Amino acid sequence: MIKFSATLLATLIAASVNAATVDLRIMETTDLHSNMMDFDYYKDTATEKFGLVRTASLINDARNEVKNSVLVDNGDLIQGSPLADYMSAK
């Protein structure tokens, strides 16, 4: 099995040498904590520091710069803020 895997890996590497290249932008978000709007619920005031509404415009700008892009979220999207607590209690 190891010999087969090594042969397969070598074949794939050799085949990729002649393959066309593709530029890909990988973007990542994490720990949004239900901060959907540009509003600090703890301080009860607007903020420019966080909020998915602000992040979305940055993501759109980054996507417009390149043809191929992928966005991955690493979690903590729907917990950890007063808005998330309120929505989960409904």
C-alpha positions in Angstrom: 0.0 0.0 0.0 2.8 2.4 0.8 4.5 1.7 -2.5 1.2 2.4 -4.3 0.7 5.6 -2.4 4.3 6.8 -3.2 3.8 5.9 -6.9 0.5 7.8 -7.0 2.0 10.8 -5.2 5.0 10.9 -7.6 2.6 10.6 -10.6 0.5 13.5 -9.4 3.5 15.7 -8.7 4.9 14.9 -12.2 1.5 15.7 -13.8 1.2 19.0 -12.0 4.5 20.2 -13.4 2.9 20.6 -16.9 -0.5 21.8 -15.6 -1.6 25.4 -15.9 -1.4 27.5 -12.8 -4.3 29.2 -11.2 -4.1 32.1 -8.8 -6.4 31.7 -5.9 -7.0 34.1 -3.0 -8.0 32.4 0.2 -9.7 34.6 2.7 -10.6 33.7 6.3 -12.9 35.0 9.0 -13.2 33.9 12.6 -14.7 34.8 15.9 -17.5 37.1 14.5 -19.6 36.3 17.6 -22.8 37.5 15.9 -21.5 41.0 15.5 -23.5 41.6 12.4 -23.8 45.4 12.5 -21.2 48.0 13.2 -22.5 48.5 16.7 -21.0 47.7 20.1 -23.9 46.2 22.1 -21.9 46.4 25.4 -21.2 50.1 25.0 -24.6 50.8 23.3 -22.9 52.9 20.6 -21.8 52.6 16.9 -18.2 51.4 16.3 -15.8 51.2 13.4 -13.8 48.4 15.0 -16.0 45.4 14.1 -19.2 44.1 12.5 -20.0 41.7 9.7 -21.5 44.6 7.7 -18.0 46.2 7.6 -16.3 42.9 7.0 -18.6 42.2 4.0 -17.5 45.3 2.2 -13.9 44.4 2.7 -14.5 40.8 1.5 -16.3 42.2 -1.6 -13.4 44.5 -2.3 -10.9 41.7 -2.0 -13.0 39.4 -4.3 -13.2 42.2 -6.9 -9.4 42.3 -7.1 -9.0 38.7 -8.2 -10.8 36.3 -10.4 -10.7 33.2 -8.1 -11.3 33.5 -4.4 -12.5 31.3 -1.5 -13.9 32.5 1.8 -13.7 30.2 4.8 -15.1 30.9 8.3 -13.4 29.2 11.2 -16.3 29.3 13.6 -17.7 31.3 16.5 -20.2 32.9 14.2 -23.4 32.7 16.2 -22.5 33.0 19.9 -20.7 35.4 22.2 -22.6 38.7 22.0 -25.8 40.2 23.4 -27.4 39.9 20.0 -26.6 36.2 19.8 -28.0 35.6 23.3 -31.2 37.5 22.4 -31.7 35.6 19.2 -31.1 32.2 20.8 -33.6 33.0 23.5 -36.4 33.6 20.9 
